[in-house]
């Protein structure tokens, strides 16, 4: 069986799309986020039944996150691409200034690593799988006691 040649230019382009998405998120730029996503993206999460479907729902998710954590920043630490997937490992830092579900604002800072896989379709993000340690975030923010 012959190995199929790797399209390194495409892989680099896919990684650039994810970097552009993260920059849009960090800059609170909904137009930039929209420019990096298909009209009907899906965001999967570790939380059961919490998938976000559609660009409007995803933008609402971003706005809610920014309202809760107005200074949040994601820093990419590792990135790899294969086929139509981009894997990203990053650090998220933020101060809780707004309501987070049932949890009131604490003014405390959190720092957590998170990972994601992005599926790229037609040079845009079509699907994302994201995970982080929610328990650690809730402990850091003072919503749960130390285990």
N, CA, C and O atoms as a MOPAC input file, in Angstrom:
PM7 MOZYME 1SCF
protein

 N      0.83300 1    -1.16400 1     0.00000 1
 C      0.00000 1     0.00000 1     0.00000 1
 C      0.89300 1     1.24700 1     0.00000 1
 O      1.81900 1     1.36100 1     0.80200 1
 N      0.60300 1     2.15300 1    -0.89100 1
 C      1.37100 1     3.39700 1    -0.97800 1
 C      0.82800 1     4.41600 1     0.01200 1
 O     -0.38400 1     4.56900 1     0.17000 1
 N      1.74000 1     5.10500 1     0.67200 1
 C      1.33800 1     6.17000 1     1.59200 1
 C      0.87700 1     7.37400 1     0.79700 1
 O      1.48800 1     7.74900 1    -0.20300 1
 N     -0.19500 1     7.96700 1     1.24900 1
 C     -0.71300 1     9.16700 1     0.60600 1
 C      0.12300 1    10.36300 1     1.04300 1
 O      0.42500 1    10.49400 1     2.22900 1
 N      0.50400 1    11.23400 1     0.11800 1
 C      1.31800 1    12.38900 1     0.51900 1
 C      0.53900 1    13.31600 1     1.45400 1
 O     -0.67100 1    13.49500 1     1.31500 1
 N      1.24700 1    13.88400 1     2.38600 1
 C      0.63700 1    14.80500 1     3.34400 1
 C      0.62900 1    16.20100 1     2.74400 1
 O      1.65000 1    16.68700 1     2.25600 1
 N     -0.51100 1    16.82700 1     2.78600 1
 C     -0.65900 1    18.19800 1     2.29200 1
 C     -0.32500 1    19.14600 1     3.44800 1
 O     -1.22100 1    19.61800 1     4.14700 1
 N      0.96400 1    19.41900 1     3.64400 1
 C      1.38700 1    20.24000 1     4.77900 1
 C      0.84200 1    21.65800 1     4.70300 1
 O      0.57600 1    22.27300 1     5.73600 1
 N      0.67200 1    22.18300 1     3.50500 1
 C      0.10900 1    23.53300 1     3.36600 1
 C     -1.32000 1    23.56800 1     3.91800 1
 O     -1.71100 1    24.51900 1     4.59600 1
 N     -2.08900 1    22.52100 1     3.61900 1
 C     -3.46800 1    22.45500 1     4.12600 1
 C     -3.47400 1    22.34400 1     5.64600 1
 O     -4.27900 1    22.99500 1     6.31300 1
 N     -2.58000 1    21.52100 1     6.19700 1
 C     -2.52600 1    21.36300 1     7.64400 1
 C     -2.16900 1    22.68500 1     8.32100 1
 O     -2.75500 1    23.03700 1     9.34400 1
 N     -1.21900 1    23.40800 1     7.76000 1
 C     -0.85000 1    24.72100 1     8.31800 1
 C     -2.00000 1    25.71300 1     8.19400 1
 O     -2.22600 1    26.52100 1     9.09400 1
 N     -2.72600 1    25.65300 1     7.08000 1
 C     -3.89200 1    26.52900 1     6.88900 1
 C     -4.96200 1    26.20500 1     7.93700 1
 O     -5.57500 1    27.11300 1     8.49800 1
 N     -5.18400 1    24.91900 1     8.20100 1
 C     -6.16900 1    24.52300 1     9.20900 1
 C     -5.77300 1    25.02200 1    10.60200 1
 O     -6.62200 1    25.50000 1    11.35500 1
 N     -4.49300 1    24.91200 1    10.94400 1
 C     -4.03200 1    25.41300 1    12.24000 1
 C     -4.19600 1    26.93400 1    12.31800 1
 O     -4.54100 1    27.46800 1    13.37300 1
 N     -3.95000 1    27.62700 1    11.21100 1
 C     -4.11000 1    29.08800 1    11.18800 1
 C     -5.57100 1    29.47700 1    11.42400 1
 O     -5.84200 1    30.49600 1    12.06000 1
 N     -6.50200 1    28.68800 1    10.92400 1
 C     -7.93300 1    28.95500 1    11.13800 1
 C     -8.25400 1    28.87900 1    12.62800 1
 O     -8.97100 1    29.73000 1    13.15500 1
 N     -7.72600 1    27.86600 1    13.30400 1
 C     -7.96600 1    27.71800 1    14.74200 1
 C     -7.30300 1    28.85700 1    15.51400 1
 O     -7.89500 1    29.39300 1    16.45000 1
 N     -6.08400 1    29.23000 1    15.13200 1
 C     -5.42800 1    30.37900 1    15.79500 1
 C     -6.25700 1    31.64700 1    15.62100 1
 O     -6.42000 1    32.42400 1    16.56200 1
 N     -6.77200 1    31.84900 1    14.42900 1
 C     -7.60100 1    33.03300 1    14.15300 1
 C     -8.87600 1    33.00600 1    15.00600 1
 O     -9.30400 1    34.04200 1    15.51600 1
 N     -9.47000 1    31.83900 1    15.15700 1
 C    -10.65100 1    31.67900 1    16.00800 1
 C    -10.32400 1    32.06400 1    17.45200 1
 O    -11.07100 1    32.81600 1    18.07700 1
 N     -9.21000 1    31.55300 1    17.98100 1
 C     -8.80800 1    31.85300 1    19.35800 1
 C     -8.53700 1    33.35300 1    19.52000 1
 O     -8.92300 1    33.94500 1    20.52800 1
 N     -7.88600 1    33.95900 1    18.54800 1
 C     -7.64400 1    35.40900 1    18.60600 1
 C     -8.96800 1    36.16800 1    18.62500 1
 O     -9.11900 1    37.13300 1    19.37500 1
 N     -9.91900 1    35.74100 1    17.81100 1
 C    -11.24100 1    36.37500 1    17.82000 1
 C    -11.90400 1    36.25100 1    19.17400 1
 O    -12.51300 1    37.20300 1    19.66100 1
 N    -11.78800 1    35.06000 1    19.79600 1
 C    -12.36600 1    34.85600 1    21.12700 1
 C    -11.67700 1    35.75600 1    22.14400 1
 O    -12.34600 1    36.41700 1    22.93700 1
 N    -10.35800 1    35.79000 1    22.13000 1
 C     -9.61800 1    36.62500 1    23.08400 1
 C     -9.91800 1    38.11100 1    22.90900 1
 O     -9.90300 1    38.86700 1    23.88000 1
 N    -10.19300 1    38.53000 1    21.67200 1
 C    -10.44900 1    39.94500 1    21.38100 1
 C    -11.92300 1    40.31400 1    21.43000 1
 O    -12.28700 1    41.45500 1    21.14200 1
 N    -12.78500 1    39.34900 1    21.79500 1
 C    -14.24400 1    39.59200 1    21.87100 1
 C    -14.78600 1    40.05300 1    20.51700 1
 O    -15.62900 1    40.94700 1    20.44700 1
 N    -14.29700 1    39.43900 1    19.45700 1
 C    -14.63100 1    39.84900 1    18.09100 1
 C    -15.55200 1    38.80800 1    17.44800 1
 O    -15.08500 1    37.83300 1    16.86000 1
 N    -16.86700 1    39.02900 1    17.56800 1
 C    -17.83000 1    38.07600 1    17.02000 1
 C    -17.74300 1    37.96600 1    15.50000 1
 O    -18.00100 1    36.89700 1    14.94600 1
 N    -17.38800 1    39.04300 1    14.82500 1
 C    -17.24100 1    38.97900 1    13.36700 1
 C    -16.08600 1    38.05100 1    12.98700 1
 O    -16.19200 1    37.28700 1    12.02800 1
 N    -15.00200 1    38.11500 1    13.72600 1
 C    -13.85300 1    37.24600 1    13.45200 1
 C    -14.21000 1    35.78800 1    13.73900 1
 O    -13.85400 1    34.89100 1    12.97400 1
 N    -14.91100 1    35.56400 1    14.84000 1
 C    -15.35600 1    34.20400 1    15.15800 1
 C    -16.26800 1    33.68700 1    14.05800 1
 O    -16.09700 1    32.56300 1    13.58600 1
 N    -17.22300 1    34.49000 1    13.65100 1
 C    -18.14700 1    34.08700 1    12.58100 1
 C    -17.39700 1    33.79000 1    11.28600 1
 O    -17.76900 1    32.87300 1    10.55400 1
 N    -16.35500 1    34.54800 1    11.00000 1
 C    -15.58100 1    34.34800 1     9.77500 1
 C    -14.81200 1    33.03200 1     9.78400 1
 O    -14.42300 1    32.53500 1     8.72600 1
 N    -14.58900 1    32.46000 1    10.97300 1
 C    -13.82000 1    31.21500 1    11.05800 1
 C    -14.70500 1    29.98400 1    11.13500 1
 O    -14.19300 1    28.86500 1    11.15600 1
 N    -16.03000 1    30.16000 1    11.17900 1
 C    -16.92800 1    29.02600 1    11.39500 1
 C    -17.94400 1    28.87300 1    10.27400 1
 O    -18.34700 1    29.85100 1     9.64500 1
 N    -18.35400 1    27.62700 1    10.03200 1
 C    -19.44500 1    27.36800 1     9.09500 1
 C    -20.72900 1    27.91500 1     9.71000 1
 O    -20.76400 1    28.17100 1    10.91400 1
 N    -21.79100 1    28.10200 1     8.91300 1
 C    -23.03800 1    28.65100 1     9.46200 1
 C    -23.71800 1    27.75900 1    10.50900 1
 O    -24.51700 1    28.24500 1    11.31000 1
 N    -23.40900 1    26.47700 1    10.50500 1
 C    -24.07100 1    25.56000 1    11.44100 1
 C    -23.06600 1    24.70900 1    12.22300 1
 O    -23.13400 1    23.48100 1    12.17400 1
 N    -22.13500 1    25.34500 1    12.94500 1
 C    -21.13000 1    24.57300 1    13.68300 1
 C    -21.76100 1    23.83200 1    14.86200 1
 O    -22.84900 1    24.17000 1    15.32900 1
 N    -21.04500 1    22.82200 1    15.32100 1
 C    -21.45700 1    22.07500 1    16.51500 1
 C    -20.29300 1    22.09200 1    17.50000 1
 O    -19.16000 1    21.77100 1    17.13800 1
 N    -20.57600 1    22.46600 1    18.73700 1
 C    -19.57600 1    22.43200 1    19.82100 1
 C    -19.99600 1    21.35300 1    20.81000 1
 O    -21.03000 1    21.46500 1    21.46900 1
 N    -19.18700 1    20.31700 1    20.90200 1
 C    -19.42700 1    19.25200 1    21.86900 1
 C    -18.65100 1    19.57500 1    23.13400 1
 O    -17.60300 1    20.21800 1    23.08300 1
 N    -19.17000 1    19.12800 1    24.26800 1
 C    -18.50800 1    19.37600 1    25.53500 1
 C    -18.53100 1    18.10300 1    26.36100 1
 O    -19.22700 1    17.14100 1    26.03500 1
 N    -17.76200 1    18.11500 1    27.43000 1
 C    -17.71100 1    16.98200 1    28.34900 1
 C    -19.01500 1    16.82000 1    29.10700 1
 O    -19.31100 1    15.72900 1    29.59300 1
 N    -19.79500 1    17.87600 1    29.21800 1
 C    -21.05000 1    17.84100 1    29.94600 1
 C    -22.12200 1    17.18500 1    29.08500 1
 O    -22.35200 1    17.62800 1    27.96000 1
 N    -22.78000 1    16.15000 1    29.57700 1
 C    -23.80500 1    15.47100 1    28.77000 1
 C    -24.90300 1    16.43300 1    28.31700 1
 O    -25.30800 1    17.32900 1    29.05700 1
 N    -25.36400 1    16.23400 1    27.11300 1
 C    -26.47900 1    17.00400 1    26.53900 1
 C    -26.23000 1    18.51200 1    26.52900 1
 O    -27.16500 1    19.29700 1    26.69100 1
 N    -24.98000 1    18.91400 1    26.34200 1
 C    -24.68100 1    20.35300 1    26.35100 1
 C    -24.11400 1    20.83900 1    25.01600 1
 O    -23.48800 1    21.89700 1    24.95800 1
 N    -24.32900 1    20.08000 1    23.95400 1
 C    -23.81800 1    20.50300 1    22.64700 1
 C    -24.46400 1    21.82200 1    22.24200 1
 O    -25.64500 1    22.06200 1    22.49400 1
 N    -23.66200 1    22.66500 1    21.61200 1
 C    -24.15000 1    23.93500 1    21.08200 1
 C    -24.22400 1    23.77500 1    19.57500 1
 O    -23.23800 1    23.40300 1    18.93800 1
 N    -25.38400 1    24.05200 1    19.00200 1
 C    -25.59100 1    23.86600 1    17.57000 1
 C    -25.99200 1    25.18000 1    16.91900 1
 O    -26.95600 1    25.83000 1    17.32400 1
 N    -25.23100 1    25.54800 1    15.90500 1
 C    -25.54500 1    26.75400 1    15.14700 1
 C    -24.69000 1    27.93900 1    15.55200 1
 O    -24.25200 1    28.05100 1    16.69700 1
 N    -24.46200 1    28.81300 1    14.59800 1
 C    -23.59800 1    29.96900 1    14.81100 1
 C    -24.19100 1    30.94600 1    15.83100 1
 O    -23.46400 1    31.47000 1    16.67600 1
 N    -25.49200 1    31.19500 1    15.76200 1
 C    -26.09700 1    32.11900 1    16.72800 1
 C    -25.97400 1    31.59800 1    18.14800 1
 O    -25.68800 1    32.36700 1    19.06600 1
 N    -26.18700 1    30.30000 1    18.34300 1
 C    -26.05400 1    29.71000 1    19.67900 1
 C    -24.60400 1    29.78000 1    20.15300 1
 O    -24.34500 1    30.02200 1    21.33200 1
 N    -23.65500 1    29.56600 1    19.23000 1
 C    -22.25400 1    29.64200 1    19.61800 1
 C    -21.87000 1    31.07100 1    19.99600 1
 O    -21.14800 1    31.28100 1    20.97100 1
 N    -22.34700 1    32.05200 1    19.23500 1
 C    -22.04200 1    33.45100 1    19.56800 1
 C    -22.66200 1    33.82700 1    20.91400 1
 O    -22.06000 1    34.57800 1    21.68100 1
 N    -23.85000 1    33.31800 1    21.20800 1
 C    -24.47500 1    33.57700 1    22.51100 1
 C    -23.64500 1    32.95300 1    23.63100 1
 O    -23.50200 1    33.54200 1    24.70200 1
 N    -23.09700 1    31.75700 1    23.38400 1
 C    -22.21200 1    31.11500 1    24.35800 1
 C    -20.98900 1    32.00400 1    24.62000 1
 O    -20.60500 1    32.20600 1    25.77200 1
 N    -20.38800 1    32.52600 1    23.56300 1
 C    -19.21900 1    33.41200 1    23.71000 1
 C    -19.57900 1    34.63200 1    24.54100 1
 O    -18.84800 1    34.99600 1    25.46200 1
 N    -20.69900 1    35.26300 1    24.22300 1
 C    -21.09600 1    36.46600 1    24.95100 1
 C    -21.35100 1    36.17400 1    26.42900 1
 O    -21.03400 1    36.99400 1    27.29000 1
 N    -21.92200 1    35.00500 1    26.72100 1
 C    -22.16100 1    34.62600 1    28.11500 1
 C    -20.83000 1    34.41800 1    28.83700 1
 O    -20.67100 1    34.84000 1    29.98200 1
 N    -19.87700 1    33.77000 1    28.17200 1
 C    -18.56200 1    33.55900 1    28.77000 1
 C    -17.87900 1    34.90000 1    29.03800 1
 O    -17.30800 1    35.10900 1    30.10800 1
 N    -17.94100 1    35.80100 1    28.06600 1
 C    -17.30900 1    37.11300 1    28.22500 1
 C    -17.97800 1    37.93100 1    29.32700 1
 O    -17.31400 1    38.72300 1    29.99600 1
 N    -19.27200 1    37.74900 1    29.52100 1
 C    -19.99200 1    38.45400 1    30.57800 1
 C    -19.55100 1    37.93900 1    31.95000 1
 O    -19.39300 1    38.71300 1    32.89400 1
 N    -19.35600 1    36.63100 1    32.04500 1
 C    -18.92400 1    36.02400 1    33.30400 1
 C    -17.44600 1    36.28800 1    33.57300 1
 O    -17.04500 1    36.57800 1    34.70000 1
 N    -16.64900 1    36.18100 1    32.51600 1
 C    -15.18400 1    36.31000 1    32.62500 1
 C    -14.69100 1    37.37400 1    31.64100 1
 O    -14.11500 1    37.02600 1    30.60900 1
 N    -14.90100 1    38.65300 1    31.93300 1
 C    -14.58000 1    39.69900 1    30.95500 1
 C    -13.09900 1    39.82200 1    30.59900 1
 O    -12.76000 1    40.42500 1    29.58100 1
 N    -12.21600 1    39.26000 1    31.42200 1
 C    -10.78100 1    39.33900 1    31.12700 1
 C    -10.20600 1    38.00600 1    30.66100 1
 O     -8.98600 1    37.84500 1    30.63300 1
 N    -11.05100 1    37.05100 1    30.29800 1
 C    -10.56000 1    35.71200 1    29.93900 1
 C     -9.62400 1    35.76100 1    28.74100 1
 O     -9.80200 1    36.54700 1    27.81100 1
 N     -8.62100 1    34.89400 1    28.79700 1
 C     -7.66300 1    34.77000 1    27.70200 1
 C     -7.28400 1    33.30900 1    27.55400 1
 O     -7.08100 1    32.59600 1    28.53700 1
 N     -7.19500 1    32.88000 1    26.30400 1
 C     -6.72500 1    31.54200 1    25.98000 1
 C     -5.35600 1    31.67000 1    25.34100 1
 O     -5.16300 1    32.46800 1    24.42400 1
 N     -4.41100 1    30.88700 1    25.82400 1
 C     -3.06200 1    30.84800 1    25.26500 1
 C     -2.80800 1    29.44100 1    24.75800 1
 O     -2.80900 1    28.48700 1    25.53500 1
 N     -2.59200 1    29.31100 1    23.47100 1
 C     -2.32200 1    28.00800 1    22.87300 1
 C     -0.91700 1    27.56900 1    23.25700 1
 O      0.04500 1    28.31900 1    23.08800 1
 N     -0.80300 1    26.34900 1    23.77600 1
 C      0.51000 1    25.82600 1    24.14600 1
 C      0.97500 1    24.70900 1    23.21300 1
 O      2.17500 1    24.55100 1    22.98700 1
 N      0.03600 1    23.93600 1    22.67000 1
 C      0.37100 1    22.85600 1    21.74800 1
 C     -0.68800 1    22.78200 1    20.64700 1
 O     -1.87200 1    23.01500 1    20.89200 1
 N     -0.24600 1    22.45800 1    19.44100 1
 C     -1.18000 1    22.31900 1    18.33500 1
 C     -0.62300 1    21.30500 1    17.35100 1
 O      0.57000 1    21.29700 1    17.04800 1
 N     -1.51100 1    20.45000 1    16.86000 1
 C     -1.14200 1    19.46400 1    15.84600 1
 C     -2.31900 1    19.29600 1    14.90000 1
 O     -3.47200 1    19.50300 1    15.27800 1
 N     -2.01700 1    18.91800 1    13.67200 1
 C     -3.08500 1    18.73300 1    12.68300 1
 C     -2.83800 1    17.45700 1    11.89500 1
 O     -1.70200 1    17.07700 1    11.61100 1
 N     -3.94400 1    16.81300 1    11.55600 1
 C     -3.90500 1    15.63400 1    10.70300 1
 C     -5.23700 1    15.56500 1     9.96700 1
 O     -6.29900 1    15.65300 1    10.58500 1
 N     -5.18100 1    15.40900 1     8.66700 1
 C     -6.41200 1    15.36300 1     7.88200 1
 C     -7.20200 1    16.64200 1     8.07800 1
 O     -6.66800 1    17.73600 1     7.90000 1
 N     -8.47300 1    16.51200 1     8.44400 1
 C     -9.30600 1    17.70400 1     8.64400 1
 C     -9.43100 1    18.08000 1    10.12100 1
 O    -10.27600 1    18.90100 1    10.47800 1
 N     -8.59800 1    17.48800 1    10.98200 1
 C     -8.65400 1    17.77000 1    12.41500 1
 C     -7.45600 1    18.56900 1    12.89200 1
 O     -6.32900 1    18.36600 1    12.44000 1
 N     -7.72500 1    19.48900 1    13.82200 1
 C     -6.67200 1    20.23100 1    14.51000 1
 C     -6.86300 1    19.98400 1    16.00100 1
 O     -7.94600 1    20.20800 1    16.54100 1
 N     -5.81000 1    19.52300 1    16.65700 1
 C     -5.82600 1    19.32400 1    18.10400 1
 C     -5.12100 1    20.50600 1    18.75100 1
 O     -4.07600 1    20.95800 1    18.28100 1
 N     -5.70600 1    20.99900 1    19.83400 1
 C     -5.14100 1    22.15500 1    20.51500 1
 C     -5.17000 1    21.90600 1    22.02000 1
 O     -6.16600 1    21.43400 1    22.56800 1
 N     -4.06700 1    22.23200 1    22.66900 1
 C     -3.98700 1    22.22600 1    24.13000 1
 C     -3.63700 1    23.64500 1    24.52400 1
 O     -2.73100 1    24.24500 1    23.94500 1
 N     -4.34500 1    24.19000 1    25.50500 1
 C     -4.13200 1    25.59500 1    25.82100 1
 C     -4.41000 1    25.88800 1    27.28400 1
 O     -4.92400 1    25.04500 1    28.02000 1
 N     -4.06100 1    27.09700 1    27.68800 1
 C     -4.31300 1    27.57600 1    29.04200 1
 C     -5.37300 1    28.66400 1    28.97900 1
 O     -5.34800 1    29.51600 1    28.09100 1
 N     -6.29900 1    28.63200 1    29.92000 1
 C     -7.37200 1    29.61800 1    30.01600 1
 C     -7.22900 1    30.28400 1    31.37200 1
 O     -7.17900 1    29.60500 1    32.39800 1
 N     -7.16100 1    31.60800 1    31.38400 1
 C     -7.11500 1    32.36400 1    32.62900 1
 C     -8.23600 1    33.38500 1    32.61400 1
 O     -8.54100 1    33.96900 1    31.57400 1
 N     -8.85300 1    33.60000 1    33.77900 1
 C     -9.98600 1    34.52600 1    33.82600 1
 C    -10.34500 1    34.85000 1    35.27000 1
 O    -10.01300 1    34.11000 1    36.19600 1
 N    -11.02800 1    35.97000 1    35.43200 1
 C    -11.56100 1    36.37900 1    36.73100 1
 C    -13.07600 1    36.36500 1    36.63800 1
 O    -13.64500 1    36.95500 1    35.72000 1
 N    -13.73700 1    35.69500 1    37.57800 1
 C    -15.19700 1    35.60900 1    37.52500 1
 C    -15.81800 1    36.90500 1    38.02300 1
 O    -15.79600 1    37.20300 1    39.21700 1
 N    -16.37300 1    37.67100 1    37.08900 1
 C    -17.02900 1    38.94100 1    37.40500 1
 C    -18.54200 1    38.87900 1    37.24600 1
 O    -19.25000 1    39.79800 1    37.65600 1
 N    -19.03800 1    37.79700 1    36.65200 1
 C    -20.47800 1    37.66200 1    36.43300 1
 C    -20.97600 1    36.30400 1    36.87700 1
 O    -20.20200 1    35.43000 1    37.26900 1
 N    -22.29700 1    36.14700 1    36.80600 1
 C    -22.96400 1    34.90100 1    37.17100 1
 C    -22.50000 1    33.77200 1    36.25400 1
 O    -22.35800 1    33.97000 1    35.04800 1
 N    -22.26300 1    32.59300 1    36.82000 1
 C    -21.87700 1    31.41800 1    36.04300 1
 C    -22.86200 1    30.30800 1    36.41500 1
 O    -22.66000 1    29.59700 1    37.39900 1
 N    -23.92100 1    30.16400 1    35.62700 1
 C    -24.97100 1    29.21600 1    35.97500 1
 C    -25.52400 1    29.57200 1    37.34000 1
 O    -25.96500 1    30.70300 1    37.54600 1
 N    -25.51300 1    28.62800 1    38.28500 1
 C    -26.04000 1    28.91900 1    39.62200 1
 C    -25.03900 1    29.62500 1    40.54600 1
 O    -25.35900 1    29.92800 1    41.69500 1
 N    -23.82700 1    29.88500 1    40.03800 1
 C    -22.76100 1    30.40100 1    40.88900 1
 C    -22.60500 1    31.91200 1    40.74400 1
 O    -22.40500 1    32.41100 1    39.63600 1
 N    -22.69400 1    32.64700 1    41.86400 1
 C    -22.56100 1    34.10800 1    41.81600 1
 C    -21.11500 1    34.52800 1    41.57100 1
 O    -20.19400 1    33.74100 1    41.79000 1
 N    -20.91300 1    35.75700 1    41.12100 1
 C    -19.55400 1    36.26000 1    40.89700 1
 C    -18.75300 1    36.26000 1    42.20200 1
 O    -19.28500 1    36.56100 1    43.27100 1
 N    -17.46200 1    35.91700 1    42.09500 1
 C    -16.59800 1    35.90100 1    43.28500 1
 C    -15.44700 1    36.89800 1    43.18200 1
 O    -14.83500 1    37.24700 1    44.19200 1
 N    -15.15100 1    37.35500 1    41.96900 1
 C    -13.98800 1    38.20600 1    41.79300 1
 C    -12.68000 1    37.43100 1    41.85900 1
 O    -11.60200 1    38.02400 1    41.82100 1
 N    -12.77400 1    36.10100 1    41.95700 1
 C    -11.56900 1    35.27300 1    42.03000 1
 C    -11.11400 1    34.86800 1    40.64400 1
 O    -11.89200 1    34.82100 1    39.69100 1
 N     -9.83000 1    34.57800 1    40.56600 1
 C     -9.19500 1    34.22200 1    39.30100 1
 C     -9.06500 1    32.70200 1    39.18200 1
 O     -8.85000 1    32.00500 1    40.17400 1
 N     -9.19600 1    32.21000 1    37.96800 1
 C     -8.99900 1    30.79900 1    37.68800 1
 C     -7.99300 1    30.65000 1    36.55600 1
 O     -7.86100 1    31.50900 1    35.68400 1
 N     -7.30500 1    29.54700 1    36.60500 1
 C     -6.37600 1    29.19400 1    35.53800 1
 C     -6.50600 1    27.69400 1    35.32200 1
 O     -6.31000 1    26.90700 1    36.24800 1
 N     -6.83400 1    27.30500 1    34.10900 1
 C     -7.06800 1    25.89600 1    33.82500 1
 C     -6.58700 1    25.57000 1    32.41100 1
 O     -6.73400 1    26.37200 1    31.48900 1
 N     -6.01900 1    24.39100 1    32.26300 1
 C     -5.66500 1    23.91400 1    30.93100 1
 C     -6.90500 1    23.29800 1    30.31200 1
 O     -7.74700 1    22.73500 1    31.01100 1
 N     -7.01200 1    23.40900 1    28.99900 1
 C     -8.12800 1    22.76600 1    28.29900 1
 C     -7.66300 1    22.26900 1    26.94500 1
 O     -6.67200 1    22.74400 1    26.39100 1
 N     -8.39700 1    21.31100 1    26.43300 1
 C     -8.02800 1    20.69200 1    25.16500 1
 C     -9.22600 1    20.69500 1    24.22800 1
 O    -10.37800 1    20.68900 1    24.66100 1
 N     -8.92900 1    20.70500 1    22.94000 1
 C    -10.00000 1    20.70300 1    21.94700 1
 C     -9.52400 1    20.05700 1    20.65800 1
 O     -8.34100 1    20.08400 1    20.31900 1
 N    -10.46700 1    19.48500 1    19.96500 1
 C    -10.27300 1    19.04200 1    18.58400 1
 C    -11.23800 1    19.85200 1    17.73100 1
 O    -12.41100 1    19.99500 1    18.07700 1
 N    -10.75100 1    20.37400 1    16.63100 1
 C    -11.57300 1    21.13300 1    15.69600 1
 C    -11.58500 1    20.40300 1    14.36000 1
 O    -10.53500 1    20.01100 1    13.85100 1
 N    -12.77600 1    20.22100 1    13.79200 1
 C    -12.87600 1    19.64600 1    12.44300 1
 C    -13.07700 1    20.79400 1    11.46600 1
 O    -14.00600 1    21.59000 1    11.59800 1
 N    -12.19100 1    20.86000 1    10.48900 1
 C    -12.21000 1    21.93100 1     9.50500 1
 C    -12.89400 1    21.42900 1     8.23300 1
 O    -12.60200 1    20.34100 1     7.73800 1
 N    -13.79700 1    22.23700 1     7.72700 1
 C    -14.52800 1    21.92500 1     6.50000 1
 C    -14.58800 1    23.19700 1     5.65700 1
 O    -15.07700 1    24.22800 1     6.11800 1
 N    -14.09400 1    23.12200 1     4.43200 1
 C    -14.11500 1    24.29200 1     3.53600 1
 C    -13.45300 1    25.51300 1     4.18600 1
 O    -13.96800 1    26.62800 1     4.09700 1
 N    -12.31300 1    25.29200 1     4.83500 1
 C    -11.53200 1    26.35700 1     5.46900 1
 C    -12.26300 1    27.06700 1     6.61100 1
 O    -12.01400 1    28.24200 1     6.87900 1
 N    -13.16200 1    26.35000 1     7.27700 1
 C    -13.86700 1    26.90700 1     8.43600 1
 C    -14.05400 1    25.80700 1     9.47200 1
 O    -14.01700 1    24.61900 1     9.14900 1
 N    -14.25400 1    26.21600 1    10.70800 1
 C    -14.50600 1    25.26000 1    11.77900 1
 C    -15.95000 1    24.77800 1    11.66600 1
 O    -16.88900 1    25.57400 1    11.70100 1
 N    -16.10900 1    23.46600 1    11.53200 1
 C    -17.43800 1    22.88200 1    11.41500 1
 C    -17.88200 1    22.21300 1    12.71800 1
 O    -19.07200 1    22.14600 1    13.02600 1
 N    -16.90300 1    21.72400 1    13.47100 1
 C    -17.22400 1    20.98300 1    14.67300 1
 C    -16.05500 1    21.10600 1    15.64800 1
 O    -14.89400 1    21.17700 1    15.24500 1
 N    -16.38600 1    21.13100 1    16.93100 1
 C    -15.34900 1    21.21200 1    17.95700 1
 C    -15.73500 1    20.33400 1    19.13800 1
 O    -16.90300 1    20.25900 1    19.52200 1
 N    -14.73300 1    19.67300 1    19.70600 1
 C    -14.89100 1    18.88800 1    20.91900 1
 C    -13.97400 1    19.52600 1    21.94900 1
 O    -12.76800 1    19.62700 1    21.72400 1
 N    -14.53500 1    19.96500 1    23.09100 1
 C    -13.75100 1    20.69900 1    24.08500 1
 C    -13.91200 1    20.07300 1    25.46400 1
 O    -14.98700 1    19.59700 1    25.82700 1
 N    -12.82600 1    20.08500 1    26.22100 1
 C    -12.88600 1    19.54100 1    27.56800 1
 C    -11.91300 1    20.28000 1    28.49000 1
 O    -10.84700 1    20.72300 1    28.06200 1
 N    -12.29700 1    20.40300 1    29.75400 1
 C    -11.44000 1    20.94600 1    30.80000 1
 C    -11.92100 1    20.42200 1    32.13500 1
 O    -12.93400 1    19.72600 1    32.20300 1
 N    -11.20700 1    20.74800 1    33.19200 1
 C    -11.52600 1    20.26400 1    34.52600 1
 C    -12.42400 1    21.28100 1    35.23400 1
 O    -11.94000 1    22.20500 1    35.88800 1
 N    -13.72600 1    21.09600 1    35.09200 1
 C    -14.68800 1    22.01800 1    35.69400 1
 C    -14.55900 1    22.04600 1    37.21100 1
 O    -14.69900 1    23.10300 1    37.82600 1
 N    -14.29500 1    20.89400 1    37.81800 1
 C    -14.15000 1    20.84800 1    39.27000 1
 C    -13.03500 1    21.75200 1    39.75700 1
 O    -13.19400 1    22.45100 1    40.75800 1
 N    -11.91600 1    21.74500 1    39.06400 1
 C    -10.79600 1    22.60700 1    39.42500 1
 C    -11.18800 1    24.08300 1    39.33900 1
 O    -10.84500 1    24.87700 1    40.21500 1
 N    -11.90000 1    24.43500 1    38.29100 1
 C    -12.34800 1    25.83100 1    38.12700 1
 C    -13.26100 1    26.22100 1    39.29400 1
 O    -13.09900 1    27.29200 1    39.88000 1
 N    -14.21700 1    25.35500 1    39.62700 1
 C    -15.16000 1    25.67100 1    40.70900 1
 C    -14.45300 1    25.79000 1    42.05700 1
 O    -14.84000 1    26.62000 1    42.88000 1
 N    -13.43000 1    24.98000 1    42.29700 1
 C    -12.64100 1    25.09000 1    43.53800 1
 C    -11.87100 1    26.41300 1    43.53300 1
 O    -11.88600 1    27.13800 1    44.52800 1
 N    -11.20400 1    26.72900 1    42.43300 1
 C    -10.41300 1    27.96300 1    42.36600 1
 C    -11.28300 1    29.20600 1    42.57400 1
 O    -10.84000 1    30.19100 1    43.16400 1
 N    -12.51900 1    29.14900 1    42.08500 1
 C    -13.42500 1    30.29600 1    42.20500 1
 C    -14.13800 1    30.34400 1    43.54900 1
 O    -14.86300 1    31.29700 1    43.83600 1
 N    -13.93400 1    29.31800 1    44.37600 1
 C    -14.53100 1    29.30000 1    45.70900 1
 C    -15.94600 1    28.73900 1    45.75100 1
 O    -16.64300 1    28.90600 1    46.75200 1
 N    -16.37700 1    28.08700 1    44.69900 1
 C    -17.73200 1    27.52500 1    44.66100 1
 C    -17.80300 1    26.11500 1    45.23100 1
 O    -18.87900 1    25.65200 1    45.60900 1
 N    -16.67200 1    25.43400 1    45.29400 1
 C    -16.60100 1    24.09700 1    45.88000 1
 C    -15.42300 1    24.05200 1    46.83600 1
 O    -14.42200 1    24.73400 1    46.61700 1
 N    -15.53000 1    23.24900 1    47.90400 1
 C    -14.38000 1    23.11800 1    48.80900 1
 C    -13.29700 1    22.27000 1    48.16400 1
 O    -13.55600 1    21.50800 1    47.23200 1
 N    -12.08800 1    22.41200 1    48.67100 1
 C    -11.00800 1    21.55000 1    48.22200 1
 C    -11.36800 1    20.10000 1    48.51200 1
 O    -11.92300 1    19.80900 1    49.57200 1
 N    -11.06800 1    19.18600 1    47.59900 1
 C    -11.39000 1    17.77600 1    47.87700 1
 C    -10.55200 1    17.21400 1    49.01000 1
 O    -10.70000 1    16.04500 1    49.36600 1

